[in-house]
Amino acid sequence: MAAPGAAATDLEVVRGKRAALFFAAVVIVLGLPLWWKTTETYRAPLPYSQISGLNSLQLRLMVPVTVVFTQESVPLDDQEKLPFTVVHEREIPLKYKLKIKCRFQKAYRRALDHEEEALSLGSIQEAETMFAEPSEQAEGSLTVYVISEHSSLLPQDMMSYIGPKRMAVVRGIMHREAFNIIGRRVIQVAQAMSLTEDVLAAALADHLPEDKWSSDKRRPLKSSLGYEITFSLLNPDPKSHDVHWDIEGAVRRYVQPFLNALRAVGNFSVDSQILYYAVLGVNPRFDPASSSYYLAAHSLPHVINPVESRLGSSAASLYPVLNFLLYVPELAHSPLYIQDKDGAPVATNAFHSPRWGGIMVYNVDPKAYNGSELPVRVKVDMVRVMEVFLAQLRLLFGIAQPQLPPKCLFSGPKSEGIMSWELDRLLWARSVENLATATTTLTSLAQLLGKISNIVIKDDVASEVYRAVAAVQKAAEELASGHLASAFVASQEAVTSSERAFFDPSLLHLLYFPDDQKFAIYIPLFLPMAVPILLSLFKIFLETRKSWKKPEKID
Amino acid sequence: MAATAPLSLLVLLLLGPGVWGQTEPPRDSLREELVITPLPSGDVAATFQFRTRWDSELQREEGTDHSFLRYAVLPREVVCTENLTPWKKLLPCSSKAGLSVLLKADRLFHTSYHSQAVHIRPVCRDARCASISWELRQTLSVVFDAFVTGQGKQDWSLFRMFSRTLTEPCPLASESRVYVDVTNYSQDNETLEVYPPPLTTYQDVVLGTRKTYAVYDLLDTAVINNSRSLNLQLKWKRPPGNEAPPTPFLYAQRYVSGYGLHNGELSTLLYNTHPYRAFPVLLLDTVPWYLRLYVHTLTITSKGKENKPSYIHYQPAQDRMQPHLLEMLIQLPASSVTKVSIQFERALLKWTEYTPDPNHGFYVSPSVLSALVPSEVAAQPVDWEESPLFNTLFPASDSSSYFVRLYTEPLLVSLPTPDFSMPYNVICLTCTVVAVCYGSFYNLLTRTFQIEEPSKGGLARRLANLIRRARGVPPL
């Protein structure tokens, strides 16, 4: 072949090579990013780092305690040092990622004149009515009065007193270490009135490993924005019993004051119903000795299920439902008693099931059958019933009996059935629970969105997530500064926002192709394009390697 | 109305003053009744009614605030025994005692007609209507097919229909009765016999005609005590002929017409078969927004002439917000057919708004006809608390007419459905076209072209040489 022909061919080959390289460059630099960008799903940015930061959040629960010293409660030279502030902090050990620290900030001060006057009265009740006059204390705060060692305000053998409001009384001491000793007593009382390990453990029961706080611990109702309370009268035998109950009056008199006191915790709605022919799922055992029937403790779990399908209230509500059933046993099975584990009849003839509600068996007075023909008219004694149901309601909300320090006088709750500091304790527990729930929800949402890359994240979902994160942080701050009411509101907002983001229907759409399908659809374009480009690149690579090796051989 | 009309569960919450209820009823009072009507064809219709009343705190206010009135329809629901279970739960005696023991799902859903309803409304507690009770009325109507379930025999008994018999009244019921319609058979005892023989009969004017019923009161101890259970039996002495049932004075039909997927027409036919009396009818129509109604095409014709409605209320639809609402008061001339028709255009939906089976079509709710139909026989004004429940379902406003509300059949309209795989197809096709163009372009630009000398020898030449060698001729 002629040289000029060969030169022209070489030129052609080089041009072809350049064209192939240019094609490859355009496809890789321009085509692929363009395709990637146009087929991408919209994902609003989320605060991933902040969400993972929430997991290692340090919760400081601050309880502001005002300690008021009356005259003669501590030695005089100690009184000169007042006022000052002591902080007592301690970590609550829980097997949980949130580190919870409890901080009692004790502000010591001298008693004012009117307080002095009230505490010099004859009895604690009178003193309390004197204190009731001034304005309400903030939620979560406590006032402890230190009275003289020999004051007759308390009975001589009592060291301290816990009142129904956010107020307690402790005896002082004339001692060199007076402040230390009194400080310890104050902490004891304050712990009984606010935060203990038990309360927080019960609140976090869902988030803790099963083994430590197993089912024998009470599991209170989950925190929610509202609760629905249903009172049902079950009359399985309307042929023999004509049962009447004044539920409206009973709710107005006993339940409503309690719920009004709990208003801060959530919205409550109360309803009632009468169900006929609703039987328990278990046949009671006959005891010939007392000619009565018994429900054994182990069979109680089977009692609820057949009744539950008739209750029907849970279908209409978004909120958790608490059921309180009053069961009037049929004539053939009465009287009916509930046995505890040891076989002894339960005094209240009632039992409760955590997070579900309570059942009480109401036996008809056997004297009613004498002389009158069936059906017997039965009028339910609502005081007896409501006593049981209110006690169960307290248990279901996790308002436990407080663990009192030794030698402590304790006044029962007022007519509302709940003490102010018990409500505070509930709010503490609920705030912590809400924070834990919101954190868990946000974490799992972030994990889910991170794992599935083609879920569309809309702007409103992202803004809910941001709001939830901000609310969690705000709640933690408010808890640390001792503002319980606003902390609780913020924690509720955190839960609401996080759940709204988590359950947003737009996350479910998945309108866009999964990745493998996306690639499969573009195969008709990618395959014919990629094969020549790759082949020519491979060829160019081989040739250049050959041309590099050739000079070496010549050498 | 078609006998195969689907189950229409209808909750009518009418905030209006009730008209009846003179005496104060006991709290939570229950009345239950079962009406058995032998049809001329040999089939049997059974209608249950349960009425519960309870006091409410609601104070009656003067007038009705119309902004609180709501009307909603679910055009179709698949019938299933699960429709019955929640309905039965509303009954005080559940299905443990009284007439409700007969409610066995496998029998009730094995019928040729099934209609189930719940009505809730406030009723006056006294004549002054100062306070209000709530009334919950549950009705269930079924028609048993004579040949399918009776295996050729046409004798009926409660046991054969429901596979149960009645044993006791519901202890909560203040009234528990079974009525058997013996109107056509009471004159001559030749065709039908009811066993056990009724203790009492009851005569009333129902739907404008005089009817006679055999009454069995379950609260009456004599009815059940004989054999501990009541198994009502109907025996035909002469097999019933297949005569057509009498046509009612008012009935209606509805259909959708037109071709293609662009336009269509909704037509409602209203029949007035009364020989000499005209009466007005209130027609209420809700049409979903995706059928865009052309209101100017609304035509109403009776007997070939235009019929001008005396009242029209039209509320246009808003896309994805509210349906069209069309309400008209139309006078129906005597023995005539009135045709109400309106044209519509089918709208395109967003592709996520289509149901999983879009080619099945979309249901359009039935129209509702309310009318005061003239009756054949003058009815006496009755005390509503005393008369049976089935009577109060069609209340007579005065002696000459009775109130009827009819629901026409729901319609199935097909909407233009897009090809849901279209985006995929377009992408694949475009990719292929681009790839083909790209291939030749790439070839043109990257290949080097050179002239090559034709090579010596090919398959043909070798073949020729082989043959030549065989022939002994020198190769090419």
Interface residues (C-beta under 8 A of the other chain):
Chain A: G5 T9 E12 V13 R15 G16 K17 A19 A20 F23 P238 K239 I274 Y276 Y277 A278 R310 G312 P375 H509 L511 I521 Y522 I523 P524 L525 F526 L527 P528 M529 P532 I533 S536
Chain B: D28 P86 K89 P92 C93 S94 K96 A97 P171 L172 T352 Y424 I427 C428 T430 C431 T432 V434 A435 V436 Y438 G439 Y442 N443 L445 T446 R447 T448 F449 Q450
